[in-house]
Amino acid sequence: MKFSADFKLTFLRALTLLVPIFLLCSCGDDDDDDDIIWDMAPVNVVVNIQDAAGNNLLSPSVPGNLQGKKIVAEYQGEEYELNWDASDRTRYYMPFFSGLTLQSGYTLSGDHLVPDQNKNYLSFGEFDGADNQDISISLHIEGYTDSWDITVSHRIKWKGNTPHVTNTATLNGKNIPYDKIIITL
């Protein structure tokens, strides 16, 4: 009887080890990568506005700032006016088109980030980052006769199963880095 009990215990141990291996090996080895979902970051036109000395004119602490001035982005025949009083300034990711918004930059304070009004910037978007985008806006600021024409091109090329994204931008026809759209007043 001892042999039978030892055999049963050994058999159960073997099953405990082999069953998970069989389950893992039984999965199909399809070369079909249709199950991969690429989460593409949305495209935004991010604009910083500064004076000749490099001071952020969207910061309420800078003398001569633009606070309360009418700022409008024209896009595809529609006008999107900045709402200075919007209370949705948050780091929460909001994946939807919200037009022209004022966003806060952040500064590291100890071990966490805190909103910093000295790093405010304008954001126009969001556009679907999974598609190629050609975005053209014209920015108008109350009290200034000039307007600023901004274009952003977002291109995705697939190399094998991996997307490669290229973003380019122009300001009044001049090529500039996508992440450095700066208007100097």
Buried (B, 14 or more C-beta within 10 A) or exposed (E): EEEEEEEEEEEEEEEEEEEEEEEEEEEEEEEEEEEEEEEBEBBBBBBBBBBEEEBBBBBEEBEEBBBEEEBBBBBEEEEBEBBBEEEEEEEEEEEEEBBBBBBBBEEEEEEEEEBBBBBBBBBBBBBBBBEEBEBBBEBBBEEBEEBBEBBBBBEBEEEEEEEEEEBEBBBEEEEBEBEEBBBEB
